[in-house]
Amino acid sequence: MNLRTLRNVSLGLLIVLVLAMVGVAVAIGANYRDRIYPGVTVAGVDLGGLTRGSARAELAHALGTPEDRSLAVSAGEQEWQLSWSTVGQAHDIDAAVDAAFQVHRDRPWWMGVIPVMASETVDVSTPRILADPASVRTYVEWLAEQVAESPQDATLTLSGGEIIATPARDGRLLDADVATARVLEALSVDADSVVLELTPVSPEIPSAEPAMSELQGLLAQPFTLVVYDPLTGDMEQGGYRADFVAQPGEVAKWLHVVERDAQYHAAFHVNAIRAWLQTVAPQVGDERALDIDATAARIAQELRATGAHQVQAILHHPPRAYIVQPGDTFFDIAYAHGFPQWQLEKANPDVEPGLIDVGQELAIPSIDVLFPHPLVDGKRIEIDLPTQTLRAYEGTFESEAQVFEFRISSGISTTPTLAGQFQVLFKEEMAFAQRWRLDMPYFMGFYEEGEDFYNGIHELPITSYGVRLSRGVLGWPASYGCIILDIEDAEALYNWAPVGTLVQVHGVAPGTPFGQQTLLDIAPPTPDSAAPDS
């Protein structure tokens, strides 16, 4: 075969080969005209060579139905499975298959041999029909009801004398807005699970305090009511004193718990305190009366303010009756009972003082009329008329200490100092006695002898011409009824004793020695004197 013939044969074979290849390519392209090209996957599922119908079936089988897919939702200690079908979420299989079919469709169909012959793998994402927000919201609201816990306030009660307290507990809630957004986000990215945070809710009353500590303190020991009366009873023993004890079980009846400004506080049943005091009142004796209402108020006030386990009772002294004896005078009766005569006259307005009969009943006023001020605790002035001595004491009766002891001059027999129980009514650093035109330094009035006429304790009086009187008679009765002290002694006592200090005057003064000048001798009343200031 010559060269020309060989060339022609070769050319013919080449043409046949090209035609064959074109035919194969055309055949392959025609074969994938309605099929997905090889190497195309959706969610890892190989759909190459499948028709759209077959691909739909394969993909639906591989991905499952909405009922088969779920999102694990946890909140607190609980977990739920949220089915896609509940909220309308699903894989869009038609869109996925369409997307898979369109891979490599950007060239003519007859060139389909190229992707078929190539080894390239293309994975197509799986489109989803996203959840309906309203359905998700409805589901989340249901969840919120399942996990919600109301906060529990602390509680505090008293029962049978026992304090019963329960601690507070935080509540919790699910914020529906936040939770809905979280679930929608998780569904959008095909997450397997989502954790929903719960919001703590604080109780309105987080603690049983301060009432818990208050009650514990109040019930830690018995309560003592001190009935102390320095005005009656055994004067040598400091008067009358008795202690009445309420055990914690009784005190618990006085208490209850109130809530104010999101806190518990201990409060008091004043009527319950009164009821207990009514059992005490008959035991304090006939010479004194327990003021139940005032004492109950004081107990409640002290318990509330300080938690004190001891409170002093408030007492009154009832008026008494006296039967006139042979030889009695109105002045003697008043003097014997520790009252100036005008007080006895005031208590018996229908009685003529100069016309009293043996056997006649007179009213002796309550000693309370001599005590307009509360008694000062822990201070007492004692005046002993027989020895003409004044002593001052400080402290309680059990541990009382003497502070001062001074020589005095009390009232002479025609104007005696009244013996009895009194108190410092007022103080004037320089009082003036108009009747005698005398200055009385450091004056402390302790009883009213007559209308606006007070007897008191003061320093040696000073005449209008500047002369001190009575120094030479200290130690003997010399005054018109006052208690005279030496220079410096009166000032010291004046500075020590506040208004309200108890003044106890005992006994009967001795007579003034014959020839001894008294204040009456030295400074007789002036004829033109006005009403006396002292």
C-alpha positions in Angstrom: 0.0 0.0 0.0 1.4 3.2 -1.1 1.7 6.2 1.1 -1.3 8.0 -0.4 -3.5 5.1 0.2 -2.3 4.8 3.8 -3.0 8.4 4.4 -6.5 8.0 3.1 -7.2 5.0 5.3 -5.8 6.8 8.4 -8.0 9.8 7.7 -11.0 7.6 7.3 -10.3 5.8 10.5 -9.9 9.1 12.3 -13.2 10.4 11.0 -14.9 7.2 12.1 -13.4 7.5 15.6 -14.5 11.2 15.9 -17.9 10.3 14.7 -18.1 7.5 17.2 -17.0 9.7 20.1 -19.5 12.4 19.1 -22.1 9.7 19.0 -21.2 8.4 22.4 -21.2 12.0 23.8 -24.5 12.7 22.3 -25.9 9.4 23.7 -24.6 10.2 27.2 -26.0 13.7 27.0 -29.3 12.4 25.9 -29.2 9.8 28.7 -28.9 12.6 31.4 -31.3 15.0 29.9 -33.9 14.0 32.5 -31.5 12.7 35.2 -29.3 14.3 37.8 -25.6 14.3 36.8 -23.3 11.9 38.6 -21.5 13.2 41.7 -24.4 15.4 42.8 -25.4 14.9 46.5 -27.9 16.5 48.8 -27.2 16.3 52.5 -24.8 13.5 51.7 -27.3 11.5 49.8 -26.0 10.6 46.3 -28.6 11.5 43.7 -26.4 11.0 40.6 -28.2 9.3 37.7 -31.6 9.5 39.3 -34.6 11.1 37.8 -36.3 13.8 39.7 -39.0 11.4 40.9 -36.5 8.8 42.1 -34.4 11.5 43.7 -37.4 12.8 45.6 -38.2 9.4 46.9 -34.5 8.7 47.8 -34.1 12.0 49.6 -37.4 11.8 51.5 -36.4 8.4 52.7 -32.9 9.6 53.7 -34.0 12.8 55.4 -37.2 11.5 56.9 -40.6 13.2 57.4 -41.2 16.3 59.6 -42.7 13.9 62.2 -39.3 12.1 62.3 -37.3 15.2 63.0 -37.2 17.0 66.3 -35.3 19.6 68.3 -34.3 18.8 71.9 -35.4 21.7 74.0 -34.2 21.9 77.6 -35.1 24.4 80.4 -34.1 23.9 84.0 -34.0 20.2 84.8 -36.4 19.2 82.1 -36.1 18.4 78.4 -38.7 18.0 75.6 -38.6 16.9 71.9 -40.1 19.5 69.6 -41.3 17.8 66.5 -40.8 19.8 63.3 -44.3 19.0 62.4 -45.6 20.8 65.5 -44.2 24.1 64.3 -44.5 23.6 60.5 -40.8 23.1 59.8 -39.8 20.6 57.0 -37.1 19.9 54.4 -38.0 21.4 51.1 -37.3 18.2 49.1 -38.7 19.5 45.8 -36.4 22.6 46.0 -33.4 20.4 46.9 -34.1 18.0 44.0 -34.5 20.9 41.6 -31.3 22.4 42.9 -29.5 19.1 42.4 -30.9 18.7 38.9 -29.7 22.2 37.9 -26.0 21.3 38.7 -24.0 21.5 35.4 -27.1 22.6 33.4 -25.3 25.8 32.4 -23.9 24.0 29.2 -25.8 22.4 26.2 -27.3 19.1 26.9 -25.2 17.3 24.4 -22.1 18.3 26.3 -23.4 16.3 29.3 -20.6 13.9 28.8 -18.2 16.3 30.5 -19.7 16.2 34.0 -20.3 12.5 33.5 -16.7 11.8 32.7 -15.4 14.2 35.4 -14.9 12.9 39.0 -16.1 16.1 40.6 -18.5 15.8 43.6 -21.0 18.6 44.2 -23.1 18.7 47.4 -26.2 20.7 47.3 -27.6 22.2 50.6 -31.0 21.2 51.7 -33.4 24.0 51.7 -36.0 24.1 54.5 -39.5 25.3 55.0 -38.8 27.3 58.2 -40.9 27.0 61.3 -44.0 29.2 61.8 -43.0 31.9 64.4 -46.6 31.9 65.8 -46.5 28.2 66.3 -43.1 28.4 68.0 -44.5 31.1 70.3 -47.4 29.0 71.2 -45.1 26.1 72.0 -42.8 28.2 74.1 -45.7 29.6 76.1 -46.7 26.1 76.9 -43.2 25.4 78.0 -43.2 28.5 80.2 -46.2 27.1 82.0 -44.4 23.8 82.6 -41.2 25.3 84.1 -42.6 28.4 85.9 -42.3 28.3 89.7 -43.7 31.1 91.9 -41.3 32.5 94.5 -42.0 31.5 98.1 -41.9 34.2 100.7 -40.2 33.5 104.0 -42.9 32.8 106.7 -42.8 33.4 110.4 -45.4 32.4 113.0 -45.8 31.8 116.7 -47.6 28.6 117.8 -47.8 27.4 121.3 -44.9 29.6 122.3 -42.8 28.1 119.5 -41.2 30.1 116.7 -41.9 28.5 113.3 -40.0 29.9 110.3 -39.7 28.7 106.8 -37.0 30.1 104.5 -37.7 32.0 101.3 -37.3 30.3 97.9 -36.6 32.0 94.6 -39.1 31.4 91.8 -38.3 31.2 88.1 -39.9 32.0 84.8 -39.2 31.6 81.1 -39.0 34.8 79.1 -41.3 33.9 76.1 -39.8 36.5 73.8 -36.2 35.4 74.4 -37.0 31.8 74.3 -39.0 32.0 71.0 -36.1 33.7 69.3 -33.7 31.0 70.6 -35.9 28.2 69.3 -36.4 29.8 65.9 -32.6 30.3 65.6 -31.9 26.7 66.5 -34.5 25.4 64.0 -33.1 27.7 61.3 -29.6 26.1 61.5 -30.9 22.6 61.9 -29.5 22.3 65.5 -30.0 19.1 67.4 -30.7 20.9 70.7 -31.2 24.3 72.4 -31.0 25.3 76.0 -33.4 27.9 77.3 -32.3 30.0 80.2 -34.7 30.6 83.1 -35.0 33.9 84.8 -34.9 33.8 88.6 -37.7 35.6 90.5 -37.0 36.9 94.0 -39.6 36.6 96.7 -41.2 39.7 98.1 -40.2 38.8 101.7 -36.7 37.2 101.4 -36.1 36.6 105.1 -37.8 36.2 108.4 -35.6 38.9 109.9 -35.6 41.1 111.8 -38.6 39.6 113.5 -36.9 36.2 113.9 -34.1 37.6 116.0 -36.5 39.9 117.9 -38.7 37.0 118.9 -35.8 34.8 119.8 -34.4 37.5 122.0 -37.8 38.2 123.7 -38.4 34.6 124.4 -34.8 33.7 125.5 -35.6 34.2 129.2 -38.5 35.1 131.5 -39.8 38.6 131.7 -39.8 40.3 135.2 -42.2 43.1 136.2 -40.6 45.0 139.1 -43.2 46.6 141.4 -41.1 49.1 143.3 -42.8 51.6 145.6 -40.4 53.7 147.7 -43.4 55.7 149.1 -45.1 52.8 151.0 -44.1 49.6 152.7 -41.1 49.2 155.1 -39.2 52.5 154.8 -36.1 51.0 156.5 -36.0 48.5 153.7 -36.4 51.1 151.0 -40.2 50.7 150.6 -42.1 48.0 148.9 -40.7 45.8 146.2 -41.9 42.6 144.5 -41.0 40.9 141.3 -43.6 39.1 139.2 -42.2 36.8 136.5 -43.8 35.9 133.2 -42.3 32.7 131.6 -41.5 32.7 127.9 -44.7 30.8 127.2 -46.7 33.6 128.7 -44.6 36.3 126.9 -45.3 34.4 123.6 -49.0 35.2 124.1 -48.2 38.9 124.0 -46.4 38.6 120.7 -47.4 38.4 117.1 -45.8 39.0 113.7 -46.6 41.8 111.3 -45.4 42.4 107.8 -44.3 45.9 106.9 -42.3 47.1 103.9 -41.5 43.5 102.9 -40.1 42.6 106.3 -41.5 40.8 109.3 -41.5 42.6 112.7 -42.4 41.5 116.2 -45.5 43.3 117.4 -47.4 43.2 120.7 -51.0 42.3 121.8 -51.4 45.0 124.5 -54.6 43.3 125.6 -52.7 40.1 126.3 -50.3 42.0 128.4 -53.2 43.7 130.2 -54.7 40.2 130.9 -51.5 39.1 132.6 -51.3 42.3 134.6 -54.8 41.8 135.8 -53.6 38.6 137.5 -50.7 40.6 139.1 -52.7 43.6 140.3 -54.4 41.9 143.3 -51.0 40.8 144.6 -49.4 44.2 145.0 -51.2 45.1 148.3 -53.8 47.5 149.4 -51.5 50.5 149.8 -50.8 50.8 146.1 -52.6 50.1 142.8 -51.1 48.8 139.6 -51.9 51.1 136.7 -52.7 48.3 134.3 -53.1 50.4 131.1 -50.0 52.6 131.6 -47.9 49.6 132.7 -49.0 47.5 129.7 -48.1 50.4 127.4 -44.7 50.8 129.1 -44.0 47.0 128.8 -44.9 47.0 125.1 -42.8 50.1 124.5 -39.7 48.8 126.3 -40.0 45.4 124.7 -40.3 47.0 121.3 -37.5 49.5 121.8 -34.9 47.6 123.7 -36.1 44.0 124.1 -35.8 44.5 127.9 -36.6 41.5 130.1 -37.3 43.7 133.1 -39.7 46.7 133.4 -40.8 48.7 136.4 -44.5 48.9 137.0 -46.4 52.2 137.1 -48.3 52.5 140.4 -51.0 54.7 141.9 -51.9 55.1 145.5 -55.6 55.1 146.4 -57.0 57.7 148.8 -57.7 56.4 152.3 -60.2 57.0 155.0 -59.5 58.2 158.5 -61.8 58.2 161.5 -61.3 61.3 163.7 -59.9 60.4 167.2 -60.3 62.3 170.4 -57.9 65.3 170.5 -57.3 65.3 166.7 -57.0 68.6 164.9 -57.2 69.1 161.2 -53.5 70.1 161.2 -52.4 67.1 163.3 -54.2 64.7 161.0 -52.7 66.2 157.9 -49.2 66.4 159.5 -49.4 62.7 160.7 -50.2 61.6 157.2 -47.5 63.7 155.5 -49.7 66.3 153.9 -49.9 70.1 154.3 -53.2 71.1 155.8 -54.5 72.6 152.6 -54.3 69.3 150.8 -56.5 67.7 153.4 -58.9 70.5 153.1 -59.0 70.1 149.4 -59.8 66.4 149.8 -62.6 67.2 152.2 -64.3 70.3 150.7 -67.5 69.9 152.7 -65.7 69.8 156.1 -65.0 72.8 158.2 -61.4 72.3 159.5 -62.2 73.8 162.9 -65.3 71.7 163.4 -64.5 68.0 163.2 -66.1 65.4 165.4 -64.8 62.3 166.9 -65.8 59.3 164.7 -66.1 61.5 161.7 -64.6 60.0 158.5 -62.2 62.1 156.5 -60.6 61.4 153.1 -56.9 61.2 153.2 -55.8 62.1 149.6 -53.6 59.9 147.5 -49.9 60.6 148.1 -49.7 60.9 144.3 -50.8 64.5 144.6 -47.4 65.3 146.0 -45.6 63.7 143.0 -46.4 65.5 139.8 -43.2 64.4 138.2 -41.9 60.9 137.5 -39.5 59.8 140.3 -35.9 59.9 139.3 -34.3 56.5 139.4 -31.3 55.9 141.6 -31.3 59.1 143.6 -32.8 59.8 147.0 -32.6 62.6 149.6 -33.2 61.6 153.2 -33.8 64.2 155.9 -33.7 63.0 159.5 -35.4 65.6 161.7 -34.4 64.3 165.1 -30.7 64.5 164.2 -31.0 67.5 161.9 -29.1 65.6 159.2 -29.5 65.4 155.4 -28.1 62.4 153.5 -28.1 61.8 149.8 -27.9 58.4 148.3 -27.3 57.1 144.8 -27.9 53.7 143.2 -30.5 51.0 143.8 -31.6 50.0 147.3 -29.6 46.8 147.2 -26.4 48.7 146.2 -27.1 52.2 147.4 -24.2 54.4 148.2 -24.2 57.6 150.3 -23.1 60.6 148.4 -23.5 63.5 150.9 -24.1 64.0 154.6 -24.8 67.6 155.8 -25.9 69.3 158.9 -29.2 71.1 158.5 -31.7 73.4 160.3 -35.3 72.5 159.8 -38.5 74.3 160.8 -39.1 75.4 164.3 -42.0 74.0 166.3 -44.4 76.9 165.3 -43.5 76.3 161.6 -42.4 72.7 161.5 -41.0 70.9 158.5 -43.5 68.4 157.4 -42.4 64.7 157.7 -43.4 62.5 154.8 -42.6 61.6 151.2 -42.0 64.3 148.7 -39.9 65.1 145.6 -38.0 68.0 144.1 -40.7 70.0 142.4 -38.6 72.8 140.9 -35.2 74.5 141.3 -34.2 78.2 141.4 -30.6 79.1 141.7 -31.6 82.3 143.6 -35.1 82.3 145.1 -36.5 85.3 146.9 -38.8 85.2 150.0 -40.9 88.2 149.7 -42.4 87.9 153.2 -39.0 88.2 154.9 -37.2 89.9 152.0 -34.5 87.2 152.0 -32.5 85.6 149.2 -32.3 81.9 149.3 -29.5 80.5 147.1 -29.8 77.1 145.4 -33.5 76.7 146.3 -35.2 73.3 145.6 -38.9 73.3 146.5 -40.2 69.9 147.6 -43.8 70.6 148.9 -46.3 73.3 148.7 -47.1 74.5 152.2 -49.9 76.8 150.9 -51.0 78.4 147.8 -47.8 79.4 145.9 -45.9 79.0 149.1 -43.2 76.3 149.0 -40.9 74.8 151.6 -37.6 73.7 150.1 -33.9 73.1 150.6 -31.6 76.1 150.3 -28.4 77.7 151.4 -28.0 80.0 154.4 -30.4 82.9 153.5 -29.1 86.4 152.8 -30.7 89.6 154.0 -31.4 92.6 151.7 -28.3 94.2 153.2 -26.1 91.2 152.3 -25.7 89.4 155.7 -25.8 85.6 155.9 -28.2 84.3 158.5 -28.5 81.1 160.6 -25.0 79.7 160.3 -24.7 79.7 164.0 -27.8 77.5 164.4 -27.1 74.8 161.9 -27.9 71.5 163.6 -31.0 72.9 165.3 -34.4 73.9 164.1 -34.4 77.5 163.0 -36.4 78.0 159.8 -40.0 78.7 158.8 -40.2 75.1 157.4 -37.4 75.0 154.9 -34.3 72.9 155.2 -31.2 75.2 155.5 -27.8 74.0 154.4 -24.4 75.6 154.8 -22.5 77.4 152.0 -21.2 75.0 149.4 -23.4 72.1 150.8 -26.5 73.5 149.2 -24.8 74.1 145.9 -23.4 70.6 145.8 -26.8 69.1 146.4 -28.5 71.5 144.0 -26.2 70.4 141.2 -26.6 66.7 142.1 -30.4 66.4 142.5 -32.6 66.9 139.4 -36.3 67.7 139.5 -38.2 64.5 140.4 -35.7 63.4 143.0 -37.3 61.6 146.0 -37.2 63.5 149.3 -38.0 61.5 152.4 -38.4 63.4 155.7 -38.5 61.3 158.9 -39.3 61.9 162.5 -39.9 65.0 164.6 -37.5 67.8 165.1 -36.2 68.6 168.6 -37.0 71.9 170.2 -34.7 74.9 169.7 -32.4 75.5 172.7 -33.5 78.3 175.0 -32.0 81.5 174.0 -31.0 80.3 170.6 -32.1 82.7 167.9 -34.1 81.3 165.1 -34.7 82.8 161.6 -38.0 84.1 162.9 -36.1 86.0 165.6 -33.5 87.3 163.2 -35.8 88.1 160.2 -39.4 88.5 161.2 -41.9 89.0 158.4 -42.2 92.6 157.2 -45.5 94.2 157.9 -46.0 95.2 154.3 -44.9 91.9 152.7 -46.8 90.6 149.8 -47.8 86.9 149.3 -44.7 84.8 150.1 -42.6 83.1 147.4 -41.3 80.7 150.0 
